[in-house]
Amino acid sequence: MIDTLLNLVFRCGHRRLTRPVTPVKRGDPSQGETYVVCLDCGKQFSYDPKQMRIGKVIENGAGGVPARVNTTPAATRIVRAAVAAIPAAIMFLITLFRVKRNPSK
C-alpha cells in the first residue's frame, strides 16, 4: 500500500532503459519475446523491434529472466516506512511548536 502511494506521488518516467534484449537459446530457432528494463524502477516492458516502441509491463519476466519480486514481508515494510517517517515527523513538530524567544529578557 505504501509502495502504491509513493508511486502515485513519485512516478517513474521510465527514461533510462536498457537496450532491447531478445533471449535466444542454443539450438532453438524460435526467439523469445524482446523486452527492455527500466534502470530506475526495474520494471520490464515488452518491446516491438519493428516499430521501435515500448509496450506493456511484463509481470512474470521475459525469457527466463525473473521479474523483480518483493520478498520482504508486509510487516517489515510497514516498520521500515514508519522508521523512515520519524525524522520528518520530528521536524514537523519542531516547526509547529516553535516558541519565539523575546531577545529583550
TIMARDO-496996 format. One record per atom (N, C-alpha, C, O): residue number from 1; residue in three letters; atom name; y, x, z. Coordinates in steps of 0.02 Angstrom, whole numbers, plus 50000, padded with zeros to 5 digits. Atoms other than C-alpha are relative to their C-alpha. Layout:
BEGIN
resi NUM | resn Ala | name CA | north Y | east X | up Z;
...
This chain:
BEGIN
resi 1 | resn Met | name N | north 49941 | east 50041 | up 50000;
resi 1 | resn Met | name CA | north 50000 | east 50000 | up 50000;
resi 1 | resn Met | name C | north 50063 | east 50043 | up 50000;
resi 1 | resn Met | name O | north 50110 | east 50030 | up 49963;
resi 2 | resn Ile | name N | north 49943 | east 49955 | up 49997;
resi 2 | resn Ile | name CA | north 50120 | east 50140 | up 50044;
resi 2 | resn Ile | name C | north 50008 | east 50036 | up 49933;
resi 2 | resn Ile | name O | north 50064 | east 50046 | up 49910;
resi 3 | resn Asp | name N | north 49997 | east 49967 | up 50065;
resi 3 | resn Asp | name CA | north 50075 | east 50228 | up 49882;
resi 3 | resn Asp | name C | north 50030 | east 49953 | up 49948;
resi 3 | resn Asp | name O | north 50069 | east 49976 | up 49906;
resi 4 | resn Thr | name N | north 49972 | east 50049 | up 50047;
resi 4 | resn Thr | name CA | north 50116 | east 50069 | up 49786;
resi 4 | resn Thr | name C | north 50075 | east 49993 | up 50010;
resi 4 | resn Thr | name O | north 50113 | east 49990 | up 49961;
resi 5 | resn Leu | name N | north 49929 | east 50006 | up 49987;
resi 5 | resn Leu | name CA | north 50285 | east 50053 | up 49872;
resi 5 | resn Leu | name C | north 50038 | east 50062 | up 49977;
resi 5 | resn Leu | name O | north 50093 | east 50056 | up 49949;
resi 6 | resn Leu | name N | north 49968 | east 49938 | up 50023;
resi 6 | resn Leu | name CA | north 50327 | east 50235 | up 49837;
resi 6 | resn Leu | name C | north 50003 | east 50003 | up 49924;
resi 6 | resn Leu | name O | north 50052 | east 50027 | up 49896;
resi 7 | resn Asn | name N | north 50000 | east 50001 | up 50073;
resi 7 | resn Asn | name CA | north 50278 | east 50212 | up 49654;
resi 7 | resn Asn | name C | north 50053 | east 49953 | up 49973;
resi 7 | resn Asn | name O | north 50081 | east 49966 | up 49920;
resi 8 | resn Leu | name N | north 49947 | east 50045 | up 50022;
resi 8 | resn Leu | name CA | north 50398 | east 50066 | up 49641;
resi 8 | resn Leu | name C | north 50068 | east 50034 | up 50004;
resi 8 | resn Leu | name O | north 50111 | east 50023 | up 49960;
resi 9 | resn Val | name N | north 49935 | east 49967 | up 49992;
resi 9 | resn Val | name CA | north 50542 | east 50173 | up 49704;
resi 9 | resn Val | name C | north 50003 | east 50064 | up 49959;
resi 9 | resn Val | name O | north 50052 | east 50075 | up 49923;
resi 10 | resn Phe | name N | north 50000 | east 49935 | up 50034;
resi 10 | resn Phe | name CA | north 50495 | east 50344 | up 49633;
resi 10 | resn Phe | name C | north 49947 | east 50000 | up 49946;
resi 10 | resn Phe | name O | north 49894 | east 50032 | up 49954;
resi 11 | resn Arg | name N | north 50049 | east 50003 | up 50054;
resi 11 | resn Arg | name CA | north 50404 | east 50307 | up 49471;
resi 11 | resn Arg | name C | north 49997 | east 50067 | up 49963;
resi 11 | resn Arg | name O | north 50046 | east 50102 | up 49956;
resi 12 | resn Cys | name N | north 50009 | east 49940 | up 50040;
resi 12 | resn Cys | name CA | north 50332 | east 50448 | up 49371;
resi 12 | resn Cys | name C | north 50016 | east 49982 | up 49927;
resi 12 | resn Cys | name O | north 49991 | east 49933 | up 49901;
resi 13 | resn Gly | name N | north 49982 | east 50013 | up 50069;
resi 13 | resn Gly | name CA | north 50409 | east 50458 | up 49198;
resi 13 | resn Gly | name C | north 49950 | east 50027 | up 49950;
resi 13 | resn Gly | name O | north 49957 | east 50015 | up 49890;
resi 14 | resn His | name N | north 50053 | east 49971 | up 50042;
resi 14 | resn His | name CA | north 50256 | east 50549 | up 49130;
resi 14 | resn His | name C | north 50032 | east 50042 | up 49944;
resi 14 | resn His | name O | north 50014 | east 50034 | up 49886;
resi 15 | resn Arg | name N | north 49966 | east 49958 | up 50050;
resi 15 | resn Arg | name CA | north 50368 | east 50676 | up 49041;
resi 15 | resn Arg | name C | north 49965 | east 50066 | up 49990;
resi 15 | resn Arg | name O | north 49970 | east 50096 | up 49936;
resi 16 | resn Arg | name N | north 50036 | east 49936 | up 50006;
resi 16 | resn Arg | name CA | north 50261 | east 50829 | up 49075;
resi 16 | resn Arg | name C | north 49926 | east 49985 | up 49990;
resi 16 | resn Arg | name O | north 49891 | east 49968 | up 50037;
resi 17 | resn Leu | name N | north 50070 | east 50016 | up 50017;
resi 17 | resn Leu | name CA | north 50095 | east 50803 | up 48986;
resi 17 | resn Leu | name C | north 49964 | east 50061 | up 49973;
resi 17 | resn Leu | name O | north 49995 | east 50107 | up 49945;
resi 18 | resn Thr | name N | north 50041 | east 49947 | up 50030;
resi 18 | resn Thr | name CA | north 49953 | east 50916 | up 48937;
resi 18 | resn Thr | name C | north 49995 | east 49988 | up 49925;
resi 18 | resn Thr | name O | north 50015 | east 49936 | up 49900;
resi 19 | resn Arg | name N | north 50014 | east 50010 | up 50071;
resi 19 | resn Arg | name CA | north 49908 | east 50943 | up 48757;
resi 19 | resn Arg | name C | north 49941 | east 49952 | up 49995;
resi 19 | resn Arg | name O | north 49902 | east 49945 | up 50041;
resi 20 | resn Pro | name N | north 50057 | east 50046 | up 50007;
resi 20 | resn Pro | name CA | north 49787 | east 50814 | up 48688;
resi 20 | resn Pro | name C | north 49933 | east 50037 | up 50004;
resi 20 | resn Pro | name O | north 49924 | east 50091 | up 49975;
resi 21 | resn Val | name N | north 50066 | east 49970 | up 49989;
resi 21 | resn Val | name CA | north 49608 | east 50851 | up 48739;
resi 21 | resn Val | name C | north 49948 | east 49952 | up 49974;
resi 21 | resn Val | name O | north 49948 | east 49893 | up 49989;
resi 22 | resn Thr | name N | north 50057 | east 50039 | up 50025;
resi 22 | resn Thr | name CA | north 49453 | east 50791 | up 48648;
resi 22 | resn Thr | name C | north 49937 | east 50036 | up 50021;
resi 22 | resn Thr | name O | north 49921 | east 50088 | up 49993;
resi 23 | resn Pro | name N | north 50061 | east 49967 | up 49978;
resi 23 | resn Pro | name CA | north 49292 | east 50833 | up 48740;
resi 23 | resn Pro | name C | north 49946 | east 49999 | up 49945;
resi 23 | resn Pro | name O | north 49932 | east 49947 | up 49915;
resi 24 | resn Val | name N | north 50052 | east 49994 | up 50050;
resi 24 | resn Val | name CA | north 49156 | east 50896 | up 48622;
resi 24 | resn Val | name C | north 49940 | east 50033 | up 50033;
resi 24 | resn Val | name O | north 49946 | east 50086 | up 50064;
resi 25 | resn Lys | name N | north 50062 | east 49970 | up 49973;
resi 25 | resn Lys | name CA | north 48976 | east 50928 | up 48674;
resi 25 | resn Lys | name C | north 49964 | east 50036 | up 49944;
resi 25 | resn Lys | name O | north 49964 | east 50013 | up 49886;
resi 26 | resn Arg | name N | north 50036 | east 49961 | up 50050;
resi 26 | resn Arg | name CA | north 48874 | east 51059 | up 48584;
resi 26 | resn Arg | name C | north 49940 | east 49961 | up 49974;
resi 26 | resn Arg | name O | north 49901 | east 49935 | up 50013;
resi 27 | resn Gly | name N | north 50056 | east 50034 | up 50030;
resi 27 | resn Gly | name CA | north 48752 | east 50982 | up 48462;
resi 27 | resn Gly | name C | north 50011 | east 49925 | up 49993;
resi 27 | resn Gly | name O | north 49968 | east 49890 | up 49965;
resi 28 | resn Asp | name N | north 49986 | east 50072 | up 50005;
resi 28 | resn Asp | name CA | north 48834 | east 50809 | up 48474;
resi 28 | resn Asp | name C | north 50056 | east 49990 | up 49949;
resi 28 | resn Asp | name O | north 50113 | east 50007 | up 49963;
resi 29 | resn Pro | name N | north 49948 | east 50008 | up 50051;
resi 29 | resn Pro | name CA | north 48926 | east 50763 | up 48313;
resi 29 | resn Pro | name C | north 50054 | east 49949 | up 50018;
resi 29 | resn Pro | name O | north 50110 | east 49952 | up 49992;
resi 30 | resn Ser | name N | north 49950 | east 50050 | up 49982;
resi 30 | resn Ser | name CA | north 49014 | east 50614 | up 48392;
resi 30 | resn Ser | name C | north 50048 | east 50029 | up 50051;
resi 30 | resn Ser | name O | north 50027 | east 50061 | up 50100;
resi 31 | resn Gln | name N | north 49950 | east 49974 | up 49954;
resi 31 | resn Gln | name CA | north 49175 | east 50658 | up 48478;
resi 31 | resn Gln | name C | north 50019 | east 49947 | up 50051;
resi 31 | resn Gln | name O | north 50014 | east 49887 | up 50038;
resi 32 | resn Gly | name N | north 49979 | east 50046 | up 49947;
resi 32 | resn Gly | name CA | north 49236 | east 50583 | up 48640;
resi 32 | resn Gly | name C | north 50071 | east 49976 | up 49987;
resi 32 | resn Gly | name O | north 50102 | east 49991 | up 49936;
resi 33 | resn Glu | name N | north 49933 | east 50027 | up 50005;
resi 33 | resn Glu | name CA | north 49399 | east 50495 | up 48669;
resi 33 | resn Glu | name C | north 50052 | east 50054 | up 50015;
resi 33 | resn Glu | name O | north 50045 | east 50092 | up 50063;
resi 34 | resn Thr | name N | north 49946 | east 49952 | up 49990;
resi 34 | resn Thr | name CA | north 49557 | east 50600 | up 48654;
resi 34 | resn Thr | name C | north 50046 | east 49974 | up 50055;
resi 34 | resn Thr | name O | north 50061 | east 49914 | up 50057;
resi 35 | resn Tyr | name N | north 49957 | east 50021 | up 49945;
resi 35 | resn Tyr | name CA | north 49667 | east 50597 | up 48809;
resi 35 | resn Tyr | name C | north 50050 | east 50055 | up 50017;
resi 35 | resn Tyr | name O | north 50042 | east 50112 | up 49998;
resi 36 | resn Val | name N | north 49951 | east 49954 | up 49973;
resi 36 | resn Val | name CA | north 49818 | east 50679 | up 48891;
resi 36 | resn Val | name C | north 50005 | east 49985 | up 50075;
resi 36 | resn Val | name O | north 49988 | east 49930 | up 50098;
resi 37 | resn Val | name N | north 49994 | east 50007 | up 49928;
resi 37 | resn Val | name CA | north 49853 | east 50706 | up 49076;
resi 37 | resn Val | name C | north 50071 | east 50015 | up 50021;
resi 37 | resn Val | name O | north 50100 | east 50065 | up 49997;
resi 38 | resn Cys | name N | north 49933 | east 49987 | up 49974;
resi 38 | resn Cys | name CA | north 50020 | east 50692 | up 49166;
resi 38 | resn Cys | name C | north 49995 | east 50056 | up 50052;
resi 38 | resn Cys | name O | north 49954 | east 50052 | up 50098;
resi 39 | resn Leu | name N | north 50002 | east 49943 | up 49954;
resi 39 | resn Leu | name CA | north 50054 | east 50856 | up 49257;
resi 39 | resn Leu | name C | north 50032 | east 49984 | up 50067;
resi 39 | resn Leu | name O | north 50021 | east 50021 | up 50115;
resi 40 | resn Asp | name N | north 49966 | east 50017 | up 49937;
resi 40 | resn Asp | name CA | north 50160 | east 50770 | up 49391;
resi 40 | resn Asp | name C | north 49957 | east 49955 | up 50044;
resi 40 | resn Asp | name O | north 49950 | east 49968 | up 50104;
resi 41 | resn Cys | name N | north 50037 | east 50048 | up 49958;
resi 41 | resn Cys | name CA | north 50051 | east 50624 | up 49447;
resi 41 | resn Cys | name C | north 49924 | east 50004 | up 49990;
resi 41 | resn Cys | name O | north 49887 | east 49976 | up 50030;
resi 42 | resn Gly | name N | north 50071 | east 49991 | up 50011;
resi 42 | resn Gly | name CA | north 49880 | east 50670 | up 49373;
resi 42 | resn Gly | name C | north 49966 | east 49942 | up 49964;
resi 42 | resn Gly | name O | north 49905 | east 49943 | up 49957;
resi 43 | resn Lys | name N | north 50031 | east 50056 | up 50035;
resi 43 | resn Lys | name CA | north 49852 | east 50507 | up 49279;
resi 43 | resn Lys | name C | north 49980 | east 50021 | up 49930;
resi 43 | resn Lys | name O | north 50013 | east 50063 | up 49898;
resi 44 | resn Gln | name N | north 50025 | east 49985 | up 50067;
resi 44 | resn Gln | name CA | north 49752 | east 50514 | up 49118;
resi 44 | resn Gln | name C | north 50016 | east 49941 | up 49954;
resi 44 | resn Gln | name O | north 50009 | east 49883 | up 49973;
resi 45 | resn Phe | name N | north 49982 | east 50051 | up 50048;
resi 45 | resn Phe | name CA | north 49808 | east 50420 | up 48963;
resi 45 | resn Phe | name C | north 49961 | east 50012 | up 49935;
resi 45 | resn Phe | name O | north 49950 | east 50069 | up 49915;
resi 46 | resn Ser | name N | north 50032 | east 49992 | up 50065;
resi 46 | resn Ser | name CA | north 49717 | east 50385 | up 48801;
resi 46 | resn Ser | name C | north 50053 | east 50023 | up 49951;
resi 46 | resn Ser | name O | north 50112 | east 50010 | up 49960;
resi 47 | resn Tyr | name N | north 49953 | east 49971 | up 50048;
resi 47 | resn Tyr | name CA | north 49795 | east 50471 | up 48651;
resi 47 | resn Tyr | name C | north 49973 | east 49988 | up 49930;
resi 47 | resn Tyr | name O | north 49914 | east 50000 | up 49916;
resi 48 | resn Asp | name N | north 50019 | east 50012 | up 50069;
resi 48 | resn Asp | name CA | north 49791 | east 50422 | up 48468;
resi 48 | resn Asp | name C | north 50027 | east 50058 | up 49958;
resi 48 | resn Asp | name O | north 50087 | east 50062 | up 49946;
resi 49 | resn Pro | name N | north 49976 | east 49942 | up 50037;
resi 49 | resn Pro | name CA | north 49798 | east 50584 | up 48367;
resi 49 | resn Pro | name C | north 50027 | east 49983 | up 49930;
resi 49 | resn Pro | name O | north 50067 | east 50021 | up 49903;
resi 50 | resn Lys | name N | north 49975 | east 50019 | up 50066;
resi 50 | resn Lys | name CA | north 49829 | east 50493 | up 48202;
resi 50 | resn Lys | name C | north 50073 | east 49976 | up 50004;
resi 50 | resn Lys | name O | north 50114 | east 49994 | up 49961;
resi 51 | resn Gln | name N | north 49932 | east 50025 | up 49992;
resi 51 | resn Gln | name CA | north 49985 | east 50403 | up 48264;
resi 51 | resn Gln | name C | north 50041 | east 50044 | up 50047;
resi 51 | resn Gln | name O | north 50102 | east 50034 | up 50053;
resi 52 | resn Met | name N | north 49968 | east 49956 | up 49951;
resi 52 | resn Met | name CA | north 50026 | east 50537 | up 48394;
resi 52 | resn Met | name C | north 50035 | east 49960 | up 50054;
resi 52 | resn Met | name O | north 50094 | east 49971 | up 50069;
resi 53 | resn Arg | name N | north 49972 | east 50043 | up 49948;
resi 53 | resn Arg | name CA | north 50053 | east 50407 | up 48528;
resi 53 | resn Arg | name C | north 49955 | east 49997 | up 50061;
resi 53 | resn Arg | name O | north 49893 | east 50002 | up 50056;
resi 54 | resn Ile | name N | north 50036 | east 50007 | up 49938;
resi 54 | resn Ile | name CA | north 50003 | east 50390 | up 48709;
resi 54 | resn Ile | name C | north 49982 | east 49927 | up 50010;
resi 54 | resn Ile | name O | north 50023 | east 49883 | up 49997;
resi 55 | resn Gly | name N | north 50024 | east 50068 | up 49989;
resi 55 | resn Gly | name CA | north 49901 | east 50237 | up 48753;
resi 55 | resn Gly | name C | north 50001 | east 49981 | up 50073;
resi 55 | resn Gly | name O | north 50044 | east 50002 | up 50111;
resi 56 | resn Lys | name N | north 50004 | east 50026 | up 49932;
resi 56 | resn Lys | name CA | north 49849 | east 50152 | up 48914;
resi 56 | resn Lys | name C | north 49967 | east 50050 | up 50046;
resi 56 | resn Lys | name O | north 49937 | east 50099 | up 50024;
resi 57 | resn Val | name N | north 50029 | east 49958 | up 49949;
resi 57 | resn Val | name CA | north 49794 | east 50232 | up 49076;
resi 57 | resn Val | name C | north 49924 | east 49995 | up 49998;
resi 57 | resn Val | name O | north 49897 | east 49940 | up 49990;
resi 58 | resn Ile | name N | north 50073 | east 49998 | up 49997;
resi 58 | resn Ile | name CA | north 49612 | east 50285 | up 49083;
resi 58 | resn Ile | name C | north 49981 | east 50002 | up 50074;
resi 58 | resn Ile | name O | north 49998 | east 50049 | up 50109;
resi 59 | resn Glu | name N | north 50016 | east 50005 | up 49928;
resi 59 | resn Glu | name CA | north 49542 | east 50231 | up 49251;
resi 59 | resn Glu | name C | north 49942 | east 50044 | up 50021;
resi 59 | resn Glu | name O | north 49944 | east 50075 | up 50073;
resi 60 | resn Asn | name N | north 50061 | east 49966 | up 49981;
resi 60 | resn Asn | name CA | north 49370 | east 50312 | up 49251;
resi 60 | resn Asn | name C | north 49998 | east 50073 | up 49980;
resi 60 | resn Asn | name O | north 49951 | east 50109 | up 50000;
resi 61 | resn Gly | name N | north 50002 | east 49932 | up 50024;
resi 61 | resn Gly | name CA | north 49414 | east 50477 | up 49171;
resi 61 | resn Gly | name C | north 49970 | east 50001 | up 49930;
resi 61 | resn Gly | name O | north 49934 | east 49956 | up 49911;
resi 62 | resn Ala | name N | north 50024 | east 49996 | up 50070;
resi 62 | resn Ala | name CA | north 49376 | east 50534 | up 48994;
resi 62 | resn Ala | name C | north 49955 | east 50059 | up 49992;
resi 62 | resn Ala | name O | north 49966 | east 50113 | up 50020;
resi 63 | resn Gly | name N | north 50042 | east 49945 | up 50020;
resi 63 | resn Gly | name CA | north 49237 | east 50639 | up 48926;
resi 63 | resn Gly | name C | north 49968 | east 50038 | up 50057;
resi 63 | resn Gly | name O | north 49960 | east 50099 | up 50053;
resi 64 | resn Gly | name N | north 50033 | east 49966 | up 49945;
resi 64 | resn Gly | name CA | north 49153 | east 50677 | up 49090;
resi 64 | resn Gly | name C | north 50048 | east 50031 | up 50050;
resi 64 | resn Gly | name O | north 50027 | east 50061 | up 50099;
resi 65 | resn Val | name N | north 49951 | east 49975 | up 49953;
resi 65 | resn Val | name CA | north 49315 | east 50726 | up 49175;
resi 65 | resn Val | name C | north 50015 | east 49944 | up 50049;
resi 65 | resn Val | name O | north 50041 | east 49892 | up 50029;
resi 66 | resn Pro | name N | north 49989 | east 50055 | up 49953;
resi 66 | resn Pro | name CA | north 49325 | east 50625 | up 49335;
resi 66 | resn Pro | name C | north 50075 | east 49988 | up 50011;
resi 66 | resn Pro | name O | north 50115 | east 50035 | up 50014;
resi 67 | resn Ala | name N | north 49931 | east 50018 | up 49986;
resi 67 | resn Ala | name CA | north 49486 | east 50532 | up 49366;
resi 67 | resn Ala | name C | north 50017 | east 50022 | up 50071;
resi 67 | resn Ala | name O | north 49972 | east 50030 | up 50113;
resi 68 | resn Arg | name N | north 49978 | east 49981 | up 49933;
resi 68 | resn Arg | name CA | north 49588 | east 50582 | up 49517;
resi 68 | resn Arg | name C | north 49985 | east 49943 | up 50048;
resi 68 | resn Arg | name O | north 50010 | east 49888 | up 50039;
resi 69 | resn Val | name N | north 50020 | east 50051 | up 49953;
resi 69 | resn Val | name CA | north 49513 | east 50488 | up 49662;
resi 69 | resn Val | name C | north 50027 | east 50018 | up 50068;
resi 69 | resn Val | name O | north 50019 | east 50075 | up 50091;
resi 70 | resn Asn | name N | north 49974 | east 49988 | up 49934;
resi 70 | resn Asn | name CA | north 49597 | east 50470 | up 49829;
resi 70 | resn Asn | name C | north 49944 | east 49988 | up 50050;
resi 70 | resn Asn | name O | north 49924 | east 49930 | up 50061;
resi 71 | resn Thr | name N | north 50056 | east 50006 | up 49954;
resi 71 | resn Thr | name CA | north 49459 | east 50505 | up 49956;
resi 71 | resn Thr | name C | north 50022 | east 49999 | up 50072;
resi 71 | resn Thr | name O | north 49981 | east 49997 | up 50118;
resi 72 | resn Thr | name N | north 49975 | east 50001 | up 49932;
resi 72 | resn Thr | name CA | north 49572 | east 50504 | up 50108;
resi 72 | resn Thr | name C | north 49995 | east 49929 | up 50027;
resi 72 | resn Thr | name O | north 50016 | east 49882 | up 49994;
resi 73 | resn Pro | name N | north 50004 | east 50067 | up 49971;
resi 73 | resn Pro | name CA | north 49535 | east 50357 | up 50224;
resi 73 | resn Pro | name C | north 50069 | east 49968 | up 50009;
resi 73 | resn Pro | name O | north 50119 | east 50004 | up 50019;
resi 74 | resn Ala | name N | north 49936 | east 50036 | up 49995;
resi 74 | resn Ala | name CA | north 49670 | east 50223 | up 50235;
resi 74 | resn Ala | name C | north 50035 | east 50013 | up 50066;
resi 74 | resn Ala | name O | north 50096 | east 50021 | up 50068;
resi 75 | resn Ala | name N | north 49970 | east 49988 | up 49935;
resi 75 | resn Ala | name CA | north 49697 | east 50252 | up 50421;
resi 75 | resn Ala | name C | north 50035 | east 50068 | up 50003;
resi 75 | resn Ala | name O | north 50088 | east 50074 | up 50032;
resi 76 | resn Thr | name N | north 49970 | east 49934 | up 50001;
resi 76 | resn Thr | name CA | north 49731 | east 50436 | up 50392;
resi 76 | resn Thr | name C | north 50064 | east 50000 | up 49959;
resi 76 | resn Thr | name O | north 50113 | east 50032 | up 49978;
resi 77 | resn Arg | name N | north 49940 | east 50003 | up 50041;
resi 77 | resn Arg | name CA | north 49856 | east 50397 | up 50254;
resi 77 | resn Arg | name C | north 50057 | east 49965 | up 50037;
resi 77 | resn Arg | name O | north 50114 | east 49985 | up 50032;
resi 78 | resn Ile | name N | north 49950 | east 50035 | up 49961;
resi 78 | resn Ile | name CA | north 49947 | east 50274 | up 50368;
resi 78 | resn Ile | name C | north 50029 | east 50045 | up 50054;
resi 78 | resn Ile | name O | north 50090 | east 50045 | up 50065;
resi 79 | resn Val | name N | north 49976 | east 49955 | up 49947;
resi 79 | resn Val | name CA | north 49957 | east 50401 | up 50509;
resi 79 | resn Val | name C | north 50045 | east 50054 | up 49969;
resi 79 | resn Val | name O | north 50097 | east 50070 | up 49998;
resi 80 | resn Arg | name N | north 49959 | east 49948 | up 50033;
resi 80 | resn Arg | name CA | north 50023 | east 50535 | up 50389;
resi 80 | resn Arg | name C | north 50068 | east 49972 | up 49979;
resi 80 | resn Arg | name O | north 50119 | east 50005 | up 49986;
resi 81 | resn Ala | name N | north 49937 | east 50031 | up 50020;
resi 81 | resn Ala | name CA | north 50155 | east 50415 | up 50322;
resi 81 | resn Ala | name C | north 50045 | east 49988 | up 50061;
resi 81 | resn Ala | name O | north 50105 | east 49997 | up 50057;
resi 82 | resn Ala | name N | north 49961 | east 50012 | up 49939;
resi 82 | resn Ala | name CA | north 50209 | east 50369 | up 50499;
resi 82 | resn Ala | name C | north 50029 | east 50065 | up 50027;
resi 82 | resn Ala | name O | north 50087 | east 50067 | up 50048;
resi 83 | resn Val | name N | north 49976 | east 49935 | up 49976;
resi 83 | resn Val | name CA | north 50223 | east 50552 | up 50550;
resi 83 | resn Val | name C | north 50055 | east 50026 | up 49954;
resi 83 | resn Val | name O | north 50104 | east 50055 | up 49978;
resi 84 | resn Ala | name N | north 49949 | east 49978 | up 50047;
resi 84 | resn Ala | name CA | north 50323 | east 50589 | up 50392;
resi 84 | resn Ala | name C | north 50065 | east 49960 | up 50009;
resi 84 | resn Ala | name O | north 50119 | east 49986 | up 49993;
resi 85 | resn Ala | name N | north 49941 | east 50042 | up 49992;
resi 85 | resn Ala | name CA | north 50442 | east 50445 | up 50433;
resi 85 | resn Ala | name C | north 50038 | east 50013 | up 50065;
resi 85 | resn Ala | name O | north 50095 | east 49991 | up 50072;
resi 86 | resn Ile | name N | north 49969 | east 49988 | up 49935;
resi 86 | resn Ile | name CA | north 50481 | east 50507 | up 50610;
resi 86 | resn Ile | name C | north 50067 | east 50037 | up 49993;
resi 86 | resn Ile | name O | north 50116 | east 50015 | up 50024;
resi 87 | resn Pro | name N | north 49935 | east 49966 | up 50005;
resi 87 | resn Pro | name CA | north 50619 | east 50633 | up 50561;
resi 87 | resn Pro | name C | north 50054 | east 49955 | up 49970;
resi 87 | resn Pro | name O | north 50112 | east 49958 | up 49992;
resi 88 | resn Ala | name N | north 49950 | east 50046 | up 50029;
resi 88 | resn Ala | name CA | north 50706 | east 50501 | up 50454;
resi 88 | resn Ala | name C | north 50022 | east 49949 | up 50052;
resi 88 | resn Ala | name O | north 50081 | east 49932 | up 50055;
resi 89 | resn Ala | name N | north 49983 | east 50049 | up 49948;
resi 89 | resn Ala | name CA | north 50699 | east 50376 | up 50597;
resi 89 | resn Ala | name C | north 50044 | east 50032 | up 50053;
resi 89 | resn Ala | name O | north 50091 | east 50000 | up 50078;
resi 90 | resn Ile | name N | north 49959 | east 49965 | up 49950;
resi 90 | resn Ile | name CA | north 50770 | east 50504 | up 50719;
resi 90 | resn Ile | name C | north 50071 | east 50009 | up 49973;
resi 90 | resn Ile | name O | north 50119 | east 49996 | up 50010;
resi 91 | resn Met | name N | north 49933 | east 49991 | up 50028;
resi 91 | resn Met | name CA | north 50915 | east 50544 | up 50602;
resi 91 | resn Met | name C | north 50037 | east 49934 | up 49995;
resi 91 | resn Met | name O | north 50098 | east 49931 | up 50007;
resi 92 | resn Phe | name N | north 49969 | east 50066 | up 50003;
resi 92 | resn Phe | name CA | north 50948 | east 50359 | up 50577;
resi 92 | resn Phe | name C | north 50025 | east 49978 | up 50068;
resi 92 | resn Phe | name O | north 50082 | east 49954 | up 50074;
resi 93 | resn Leu | name N | north 49979 | east 50019 | up 49933;
resi 93 | resn Leu | name CA | north 50953 | east 50327 | up 50764;
resi 93 | resn Leu | name C | north 50057 | east 50042 | up 50026;
resi 93 | resn Leu | name O | north 50102 | east 50016 | up 50060;
resi 94 | resn Ile | name N | north 49945 | east 49956 | up 49978;
resi 94 | resn Ile | name CA | north 51066 | east 50477 | up 50796;
resi 94 | resn Ile | name C | north 50065 | east 49977 | up 49968;
resi 94 | resn Ile | name O | north 50116 | east 49973 | up 50003;
resi 95 | resn Thr | name N | north 49939 | east 50022 | up 50033;
resi 95 | resn Thr | name CA | north 51192 | east 50417 | up 50668;
resi 95 | resn Thr | name C | north 50020 | east 49930 | up 50022;
resi 95 | resn Thr | name O | north 50080 | east 49914 | up 50023;
resi 96 | resn Leu | name N | north 49985 | east 50068 | up 49978;
resi 96 | resn Leu | name CA | north 51179 | east 50237 | up 50730;
resi 96 | resn Leu | name C | north 50033 | east 49999 | up 50069;
resi 96 | resn Leu | name O | north 50080 | east 49962 | up 50081;
resi 97 | resn Phe | name N | north 49976 | east 50000 | up 49931;
resi 97 | resn Phe | name CA | north 51210 | east 50277 | up 50913;
resi 97 | resn Phe | name C | north 50044 | east 50060 | up 50016;
resi 97 | resn Phe | name O | north 50051 | east 50079 | up 50074;
resi 98 | resn Arg | name N | north 49957 | east 49942 | up 49989;
resi 98 | resn Arg | name CA | north 51327 | east 50424 | up 50890;
resi 98 | resn Arg | name C | north 50061 | east 49978 | up 50041;
resi 98 | resn Arg | name O | north 50095 | east 49929 | up 50024;
resi 99 | resn Val | name N | north 49943 | east 50015 | up 49956;
resi 99 | resn Val | name CA | north 51458 | east 50423 | up 51029;
resi 99 | resn Val | name C | north 50055 | east 50049 | up 49983;
resi 99 | resn Val | name O | north 50045 | east 50110 | up 49985;
resi 100 | resn Lys | name N | north 49943 | east 49957 | up 50015;
resi 100 | resn Lys | name CA | north 51628 | east 50488 | up 50980;
resi 100 | resn Lys | name C | north 50032 | east 50022 | up 50066;
resi 100 | resn Lys | name O | north 50047 | east 49981 | up 50109;
resi 101 | resn Arg | name N | north 49972 | east 49973 | up 49938;
resi 101 | resn Arg | name CA | north 51697 | east 50601 | up 51114;
resi 101 | resn Arg | name C | north 50076 | east 50005 | up 49993;
resi 101 | resn Arg | name O | north 50103 | east 50018 | up 49940;
resi 102 | resn Asn | name N | north 49927 | east 49997 | up 49998;
resi 102 | resn Asn | name CA | north 51879 | east 50597 | up 51165;
resi 102 | resn Asn | name C | north 50019 | east 50072 | up 50016;
resi 102 | resn Asn | name O | north 50005 | east 50096 | up 50071;
resi 103 | resn Pro | name N | north 49984 | east 49929 | up 49987;
resi 103 | resn Pro | name CA | north 51946 | east 50776 | up 51148;
resi 103 | resn Pro | name C | north 50053 | east 50011 | up 50054;
resi 103 | resn Pro | name O | north 50062 | east 50068 | up 50075;
resi 104 | resn Ser | name N | north 49947 | east 49990 | up 49950;
resi 104 | resn Ser | name CA | north 52088 | east 50745 | up 51274;
resi 104 | resn Ser | name C | north 49973 | east 50006 | up 50071;
resi 104 | resn Ser | name O | north 50010 | east 50027 | up 50115;
resi 105 | resn Lys | name N | north 50029 | east 49995 | up 49932;
resi 105 | resn Lys | name CA | north 51970 | east 50740 | up 51425;
resi 105 | resn Lys | name C | north 49980 | east 50068 | up 50016;
resi 105 | resn Lys | name O | north 49955 | east 50081 | up 50071;
